[in-house]
Amino acid sequence: MAVQKPEELSKVVYTFPSTPWMDTPVEIKKGIFCWGNKEKSLKAVGFPNPRQWSVTDEDWKLPDNWKEIFIEGLRERVDKYRSFRLFLDICVRCGACADKCHFYIGGGDPKNMPVLRAELLRSIYRKYCTTSGKIMGKVAGARELTTSVIKELWYYAYQCTECRRCSLFCPYGIDTAEITILIRELVNLLGLNIEWIAGPVANCWKTGNHMGLLPHTIIDIVSEFKEAIYQVTGLKVDLSYNRKGAEILFVHPSGEYFDPNGNVTFMGYMMLFHEIGLDVTLSTYSSEGGNFGFFTSNEMAKRLHSKIYAEAKRLKVKWILGGECGHMWRVWHQYHNTWFGPVDYLEEPVSPITGTKFENAKSNKIVHITEFTADLIRHGKLNLDPKRNDKYVVTFHDSCNTSRAMGLFEEPRYIIKNVCNNFYEMPPQTIRENTFCCGSGSGLNASENMELRLRGALPRGNAVRHVRDKFGVNTLANICQIDRATLQTLVDYWAKGVAVRGVHELVGNALVMKGEKERTTDLRGDPLPGKEGE
Amino acid sequence: MPYLEFEGQQYETDEDGYLVDWQSWKEGMAEVMAKEDGLTLTSEHWEIIRFLREYFMKFQIAPMIKILVKEIGKAMGPEKGNTKYLYELFPAGPAKQACRYAGLPKPTGCV
């Protein structure tokens, strides 16, 4: 799809339409929306209203009683989730969140101001769930639910990456992402999703991962990684799958089996596990760390999430280690215990190498790979040669879910500073809890919505360009597979000359392994600094 | 519903022109799709399209680029076993364009 040049796209128009927002009907634009879900993807998981439909058609083929379904669904959720009712009730529309959203900053559509995006649903809530709204209507900020409103809700719920940057600035602490999550859940009751989410959900339900990789496919891919590691190190590194009685189950995003950046991150894990002799196994059944169900509905998120613990139980492991994935951490740490409560068949995670007890993972028994690796480095258990990464001048992109949602600020930075000699931070208002989203999260990493993604990546791209020009940064490290898969395109557009890398790729490069041959290349087969002539 | 017109019949595709049922693919379809993109398929293109089909039949997914590059290098010589060569043949990207010609669905998820 032809997209404007950066200098054009960055001229964002922030003027408001002449009509009030309620009287400004939704205009669905190409390049902004993702294709609608396929019939077969909804059927695969038994979701409502599977049918052939197209976003560009006038008729979205809603069920006859669509209005009743939506309003009942809304009432049910307002009763069920006190937080949701609170968030709908207490907003004073101060607008502190308005200019914090990357989509509003880069796109200028007023309905992408988080306050107004939420108001799209609030107005319906007022009309059908509050007395003032029922009686006073528009005066009380209420409006009628129409098919045009349904389209508007769908359109804007899939223009929010649930990154929660807006929530950080809300004086009332309203979690606007939770409102998006519930709008998506409600439109899903009518069979309205996007295929880029519905497809992976169906795949994950059927095969255990978003990509639909079958067990023998995974094994075949891993044999490629083994070969590549052998080429670089001269070492035969093995990895076990579905092995009962292993101490640890490792779960990571399946995109790492496919995406070139993810491939090399995965090789970094393999080398690390080999080097420290970790008693770890992976699963072909629970082969997905991510959870696109979480971008669909709570129920679907639970269904996909439960497979990981079922597998941990079946394999009789002691605890779970998670790879470089973003939203996996939000699901695991912010939802798991509410959904299922603490599990009693796993043990409190203890690093078998350092003896460190991961107190923070006491209840749900999972540790993030950067917590694990940072701990190894802290205890001097790894022999590292950061010079091997000397061609990289690195900055770190905090993924929204691991940073803002989870507080994993220090561990990845600690690792990077130990495996690389050149590290520079982006400006403080764009990192850590203030981080700007990649613009493609929460299942919006499709290709048909490229204009939206590029617009959403403008703030992040701007910060990357700043450190590129000021410090010569040429590498954007991160710990999320959506980032690794999508940021390269976005950075190529906004800050050319910067490469996207997983943190464990940098670890794999720097890791001096017992018995390895003298390395001449990095994990991508490119010459190491000083070995260019060899 | 978008579709591909081929030899008087309609075949369902997705919005990006990927065939919905990979088993309904016929060789001539690749030529039709290439023509629309202004490409003429050579034996080099076909080498790749055939490999993609064979891989898919075995693994139910298109190969990741690493495997594709390696296999092409094996079949056609090491000087052709690189991403640059694949992009020369398929300017819109081997993963996207070549898979479409081969009648295979595009991979989804965190990719």
Interface residues (C-beta under 8 A of the other chain):
Chain A: W35 K38 Q52 S54 E195 W196 G199 P200 N203 N209 H210 M211 G212 L213 L214 H216 T217 D220 I221 E224 A228 P253 S254 G255 Y257 F258 D259 P260 G262 N263 G290 F292 C325 N445 S447 E448 Q481 I482 R484 A485
Chain B: M1 D14 E15 D16 F59 Q60 I61 M64 I65 K66 I67 K70 K96 P107 T108 G109 C110 V111
